[in-house]
C-alpha cells in the first residue's frame, strides 16, 4: 500500500462517506466534466462554465486541480475538517446532524420544505445539546445537491429520468477506447474436473467485460462460486490494471494491452451490480455506472454476443454441454470432461489474446486489437485518444472492489460472523466513540476477500490506510465465506442453539473429514476444488504491522490488551 504524497490528502474509505457528501462530489464532477473532456481548457471556457453553474471561477479551478491531481472523485468531497473559505466551520456533531437531516428528512418522498427540515434539524440539535446552524447553511447544502439526485429522491426516479435524461433512446455512443464497457455473467458451456481425481464437478461461472468501441475483452473472472459482488469487483479490477503479471503467471507471452480506467460501466439489474461497494468504487475512480433499462435487452447486446462467442468456442472443448440438451444430443459430457478450472482459465486467456483479439470482427470491419490500437493512436480521419490512466495504488483499487462490513473494536479485537481477529494496530481504537457523540460506539470499515476470511483488512480512519488483521487463533484453518456458511448450516441442522468460534472451527474440521472420506461425490469434489482455486488467488501486497499476539482465550485477551497510553481513544 503506498503512502500519500505530502500535501495531498489520502482518500477516505468509500463506505464511510455520507450520501449527501457523495452527492456534492457528484455535482462538482458534473460541473468540471465538460472542461475535462476539452483538449485545451481555456480561461474563457472556465469562466463561462463557472457562470453557468453559479460558482466563482476560482472555485472551479480548485475543483479541476483537485481532480486532476488524484484522478479520483473523492478529491471533490467537501472538507469538514477545518474552517476557512469554502470549508465547513461546523463542529463534527453539528455536521453529522445537518447531513442526517438532509438525508433522511428532506430527501424523502414526503417532500418537506426547507423550513420544515430546518425545524427538524433544530429539534435534533436540541436533543444532542449542540448549537444549530443558521437556516442559510441548510439552504446552501441543499442547493449543492445535484438536480437529478434531489428530484429522484423527492419525486421519484421516473420523474428525474424524464426531466434530465437525454432523449436519445439508447446509451451514449462509445466513440473511443474504454468510453464504455459492458459486463455480465454466463455459465460456461463445459463441465470441469477436479485437480485430484480428474472427475467432473460442474459448470463454472464466467464474468466477462467488453470494450464496446473495439469489441475487445478488458477482463474476465472464472469461478465455481455463484455470481456475486466479488466476481464483479475482481473482473473490473483485472479490466483496469495491467495484465502482464497475470499473463506471466499463466505462462502466456501474448500481449493483452486493453485496459485502464474506463468512463462508463454498463451492467444489467442483478443485485451484485447494484451493491454499495460496486457503486462507491466506480464513483471513486471516476467511472459512471449505468444499468440496463428493464425490459430493453438490446441495451446489453455487445456483452451478450461476446458471451455467445466465447461459449461457441468452448463447445469445441472436451466435456462441453453445448448450448442446450437438443444440441448436446447423445454426447456424453461427463465422460468426456477433462479440463480443470485452472486449465479452462488459461485456455480462455489464450483464446482471447491469440484468437479473438486477432481475427476479423465483422461488426467493426477489423480485429478488436487493431480497432483498439487505432482508437489510441488515431488514423488519417481522426486523432487518437491515447492510453487511459492507471490508478496510482493498484492494491488500494483491489481493496476498494472487495465487500466490506462495519464493526466496533473491542479489547479482544474484531468479531465477524463469530470469528475473532486481532492485531496491534487495533489498540488505539478499542472502545472508540463516534465523533461528536461520546456515548455512541464508533464503527470501522473492515473489508474481506470471501475466498479466504483468515485475514481481514481494517481501515484506519486517521492514517487512511488498510492493515491486514489475521485470526486471533493463529493456528486456525483458513476457510472461504461459502465454507463458513456451509458449516453454520450444518451446525444448525444438528440442533445447535448457540454457535461460537469453537463450534465453527470444530465444525469445519468435521466437514473436511467428511470430504476426505467421501471425496468421490461431485459436491465434495467441487467444494475441495473451489478451496484449492481460492488459495491460488493473487495476494494483496499490503504492509504488515507488528507481530500478532499468541493464541489466547477471549476472556484472557480482554484482560491483557490495553490501548496505547499516548493516544486519545474516546474520539
SVG drawing of the C-alpha trace seen along z (x, -y; Angstrom):
<svg xmlns="http://www.w3.org/2000/svg" viewBox="-45 -34 51 76">
<polyline fill="none" stroke="black" stroke-width="0.4" points="0.0,0.0 1.5,-3.3 1.6,-6.3 0.0,-9.6 2.4,-12.3 3.0,-15.2 0.3,-17.9 -2.1,-15.5 -4.8,-14.1 -5.1,-10.3 -8.6,-9.2 -11.1,-8.2 -12.7,-4.8 -15.6,-4.9 -18.1,-3.3 -17.7,-5.9 -18.7,-8.9 -22.3,-10.1 -24.7,-10.1 -25.0,-13.9 -21.3,-14.3 -21.2,-11.9 -24.0,-13.9 -21.9,-17.1 -18.9,-15.3 -21.0,-14.1 -22.4,-17.6 -18.9,-19.0 -17.7,-16.3 -20.6,-17.0 -19.6,-20.7 -16.0,-20.1 -16.6,-17.2 -17.2,-19.3 -13.8,-21.0 -12.1,-17.7 -13.3,-16.5 -11.9,-19.6 -8.4,-19.1 -7.3,-22.5 -9.3,-24.2 -9.1,-28.0 -9.8,-30.6 -12.8,-31.8 -14.3,-28.3 -13.7,-28.0 -15.4,-31.4 -18.4,-30.5 -18.8,-27.2 -18.5,-28.8 -21.1,-31.4 -23.5,-28.7 -23.4,-26.6 -23.3,-29.6 -19.8,-29.4 -16.7,-31.6 -14.2,-30.6 -11.5,-30.2 -13.7,-27.6 -14.0,-25.8 -10.2,-25.9 -9.8,-24.4 -12.1,-21.5 -10.3,-20.9 -6.9,-20.9 -8.1,-18.5 -9.5,-16.0 -6.5,-16.2 -4.1,-15.7 -5.7,-12.5 -7.9,-11.3 -10.4,-10.2 -13.9,-11.6 -13.4,-11.6 -11.0,-14.6 -14.1,-16.7 -15.7,-15.8 -16.4,-18.7 -13.7,-19.1 -15.3,-19.1 -12.0,-19.1 -11.3,-22.9 -12.9,-26.2 -11.9,-28.6 -13.2,-29.9 -15.2,-27.2 -14.9,-24.9 -17.2,-24.0 -16.8,-25.7 -19.4,-23.5 -18.5,-21.0 -18.4,-17.3 -21.6,-16.8 -23.5,-19.6 -22.1,-18.5 -23.4,-15.0 -26.9,-16.2 -27.1,-18.5 -26.2,-15.8 -28.6,-13.3 -31.5,-15.8 -31.0,-16.4 -30.5,-12.7 -33.4,-11.1 -35.8,-14.1 -35.5,-16.5 -34.6,-13.8 -37.7,-11.8 -41.0,-11.1 -42.9,-13.3 -41.1,-16.3 -40.9,-18.5 -40.0,-22.2 -36.6,-23.7 -38.4,-25.4 -39.8,-22.1 -36.4,-20.4 -34.8,-23.3 -37.3,-22.8 -36.4,-19.1 -32.7,-20.0 -33.2,-22.3 -35.1,-19.6 -32.2,-17.1 -29.7,-19.7 -31.6,-20.4 -31.7,-16.7 -28.0,-16.4 -27.3,-19.6 -25.4,-21.2 -25.8,-24.6 -28.0,-24.6 -26.5,-26.1 -28.2,-29.1 -31.0,-28.2 -28.9,-29.6 -26.3,-26.9 -29.0,-24.3 -30.2,-26.1 -26.7,-26.2 -26.1,-22.5 -29.4,-21.6 -28.5,-23.8 -25.3,-21.8 -27.2,-18.5 -27.3,-17.6 -30.7,-18.2 -31.3,-14.6 -30.4,-13.3 -32.7,-15.8 -35.6,-15.3 -35.2,-11.5 -35.3,-11.2 -38.2,-13.5 -40.3,-13.0 -39.2,-9.5 -36.7,-8.1 -39.1,-8.2 -39.7,-12.0 -35.9,-12.6 -35.3,-10.5 -38.0,-12.3 -36.5,-15.7 -32.8,-15.0 -32.1,-12.0 -31.2,-12.7 -34.0,-11.7 -31.8,-9.5 -33.4,-6.1 -30.0,-4.5 -26.9,-4.7 -24.2,-7.3 -22.0,-6.3 -18.7,-4.6 -16.6,-6.7 -13.2,-5.9 -11.5,-3.0 -12.9,-2.4 -15.5,-5.1 -17.9,-2.3 -17.6,1.3 -20.4,3.8 -20.2,6.6 -22.2,9.7 -22.1,13.3 -22.8,16.5 -22.5,20.2 -19.7,21.7 -21.0,24.5 -18.5,27.1 -18.0,29.4 -14.7,29.0 -12.9,31.7 -11.2,31.5 -7.4,31.4 -7.0,34.6 -9.2,37.3 -10.0,35.6 -13.7,36.2 -16.4,33.8 -17.6,31.2 -19.9,29.0 -20.1,25.9 -18.2,22.7 -19.5,19.2 -17.7,16.7 -17.9,13.0 -16.6,11.0 -16.3,7.3 -16.1,6.0 -14.9,2.6 -17.8,1.5 -15.6,-0.6 -13.2,2.1 -15.2,5.2 -12.0,6.2 -12.2,8.2 -11.0,6.0 -11.2,8.6 -12.8,11.8 -13.2,13.9 -13.9,17.6 -15.1,19.4 -17.1,22.2 -18.9,19.7 -22.3,18.2 -22.3,14.6 -21.7,12.1 -20.2,8.7 -16.8,10.3 -16.8,11.7 -17.9,8.2 -15.1,6.5 -12.4,8.9 -13.4,8.7 -13.4,4.9 -10.0,4.8 -8.5,7.0 -10.0,4.8 -8.4,1.7 -5.0,2.9 -2.1,4.1 -2.2,7.8 1.4,8.6 1.9,10.3 -1.3,12.2 -0.4,13.4 3.1,14.4 1.6,16.5 -0.4,18.4 2.6,18.8 1.2,16.6 3.5,14.2 0.9,12.7 0.2,9.0 -3.2,8.0 -2.9,4.2 -6.7,3.4 -7.2,1.8 -7.1,-1.3 -9.7,-3.4 -12.9,-3.4 -15.5,-6.2 -18.6,-4.0 -19.6,-0.5 -22.9,0.8 -24.5,3.7 -27.8,5.4 -30.1,5.1 -28.8,8.1 -28.2,7.3 -24.4,7.8 -24.2,4.9 -26.2,2.6 -24.4,3.1 -23.0,0.2 -19.4,1.5 -19.5,1.5 -21.3,-1.8 -18.9,-3.6 -15.8,-2.0 -16.8,-3.0 -17.6,-6.6 -14.3,-6.9 -12.3,-6.2 -14.5,-8.4 -16.4,-5.6 -20.1,-6.1 -22.1,-3.0 -25.3,-2.5 -27.8,0.3 -29.7,1.7 -33.3,0.4 -35.7,3.1 -37.4,4.8 -34.9,3.5 -32.5,6.4 -30.9,4.8 -29.0,2.4 -26.8,5.4 -26.3,6.7 -22.5,6.4 -21.7,8.3 -24.4,11.0 -22.9,11.5 -19.4,11.9 -20.7,14.4 -22.2,16.3 -19.0,16.2 -16.9,17.5 -19.4,20.3 -19.4,21.2 -15.6,21.6 -16.0,23.6 -18.2,26.0 -15.1,27.4 -13.6,28.5 -14.0,32.0 -16.8,32.1 -18.9,29.4 -22.6,29.3 -23.3,27.3 -26.0,24.6 -28.9,26.9 -29.9,30.6 -31.1,30.7 -27.7,29.5 -25.9,31.9 -27.8,34.9 -26.1,38.1 -22.7,36.5 -21.5,37.9 -20.4,34.6 -19.5,36.1 -17.5,38.9 -15.6,36.6 -14.9,33.8 -11.1,33.3 -10.2,29.7 -9.7,28.4 -10.8,24.9 -7.2,23.5 -6.8,25.2 -10.0,23.6 -9.0,20.2 -5.7,20.4 -7.5,21.7 -9.8,18.7 -6.9,16.3 -5.1,17.9 -8.3,17.8 -9.0,14.2 -5.4,12.9 -4.3,15.1 -7.6,15.8 -10.5,13.5 -8.4,10.2 -6.6,11.1 -9.3,12.2 -11.7,10.1 -14.8,8.8 -17.5,8.2 -19.2,5.6 -16.2,3.2 -14.5,4.4 -11.2,5.2 -9.8,7.2 -10.6,5.9 -6.9,5.3 -6.5,3.3 -9.5,1.2 -8.3,0.6 -4.8,-0.5 -6.5,-2.7 -8.5,-4.4 -5.4,-5.0 -3.1,-6.2 -5.6,-7.7 -5.8,-7.5 -5.9,-10.0 -9.6,-10.7 -9.4,-11.3 -6.9,-11.9 -6.2,-9.1 -7.4,-9.2 -4.2,-8.0 -3.7,-5.4 -6.0,-5.5 -4.6,-6.5 -3.9,-3.7 -4.6,-4.0 -1.7,-5.2 -2.2,-2.5 -3.2,0.9 -3.6,2.6 -5.9,-0.1 -8.0,0.4 -8.3,4.1 -9.4,3.4 -12.0,0.9 -13.6,3.5 -13.9,6.0 -17.0,6.4 -17.0,4.8 -18.6,4.9 -18.6,2.4 -17.6,3.3 -16.6,1.8 -13.1,2.5 -13.3,4.3 -10.5,5.4 -10.4,8.8 -10.2,7.1 -12.8,7.6 -15.6,10.2 -17.1,11.0 -19.5,13.9 -18.5,15.2 -14.8,15.4 -12.3,13.2 -9.4,11.2 -6.6,9.3 -3.6,7.2 -1.7,4.5 -2.9,1.8 -6.4,2.1 -5.2,0.9 -5.8,-2.8 -9.4,-2.2 -10.6,0.0 -13.9,-1.3 -13.6,-4.3 -16.6,-6.7 -18.2,-8.2 -17.0,-11.7 -19.4,-14.2 -21.3,-11.5 -19.4,-10.4 -21.9,-7.7 -22.2,-6.1 -19.7,-3.4 -17.6,-4.1 -17.8,-1.6 -14.9,-0.9 -14.7,0.4 -13.4,4.0 -13.0,5.5 -12.6,9.2 -11.9,11.4 -14.7,14.1 -12.3,16.6 -10.2,16.5 -11.5,15.0 -8.5,15.9 -7.3,12.3 -9.4,9.1 -8.4,5.6 -9.0,2.8 -9.2,-0.8 -7.5,-3.2 -9.5,-6.5 -6.6,-8.6 -3.9,-7.1 -6.3,-6.5 -4.7,-3.2 -5.7,0.5 -4.0,3.0 -4.3,6.8 -5.8,8.3 -5.4,12.1 -7.3,14.7 -6.9,14.3 -6.2,18.0 -3.2,18.1 -3.3,21.9 -7.0,21.9 -7.5,23.2 -8.3,20.7 -11.7,21.0 -13.8,19.2 -17.1,17.4 -19.0,20.1 -17.4,22.8 -18.3,20.8 -21.9,20.6 -21.9,24.4 -20.5,25.1 -23.1,22.8 -25.9,24.5 -24.7,28.0 -24.4,26.9 -28.0,25.5 -29.2,28.8 -27.6,30.6 -29.7,28.6 -27.0,26.3 -28.8,23.4 -25.7,21.2 -22.8,21.1 -19.4,19.7 -15.9,19.7 -15.0,23.1 -18.1,24.7 -17.3,23.1 -13.7,24.3 -14.6,27.7 -17.5,28.0 -15.1,27.0 -12.7,29.8 -15.5,32.3 -16.6,31.1 -13.1,31.6 -13.0,35.2 -16.4,35.9 -15.0,34.7 -11.9,36.8 -14.0,39.9 -16.5,39.2 -14.4,37.3 -15.9,39.3 -19.1,37.3 -19.5,34.5 -20.5,32.0 -17.4,32.7 -15.0,32.7 -16.5,29.3 -16.1,27.9 -12.5,29.1 -11.6,27.8 -13.1,24.4 -11.0,24.2 -7.8,25.1 -8.7,22.5 -9.2,19.8 -5.8,20.5 -4.1,19.8 -5.5,16.2 -3.2,13.3 -2.5,12.0 -2.8,8.4 0.6,6.7 -0.2,4.7 2.3,3.8 2.1,5.8 2.5,4.1 3.5,5.5 3.5,9.3 0.1,10.5 -0.1,11.9 -0.1,15.7 -3.4,17.6 -5.4,16.7 -8.9,17.2 -11.2,14.2 -11.7,13.8 -7.9,13.6 -7.3,11.4 -9.6,8.8 -7.5,8.6 -4.1,8.4 -4.7,6.0 -4.9,2.3 -5.0,-0.8 -1.9,-2.8 -1.4,-5.4 -0.2,-8.1 -3.2,-8.3 -6.7,-9.5 -9.2,-6.6 -12.6,-8.0 -13.0,-10.0"/>
</svg>
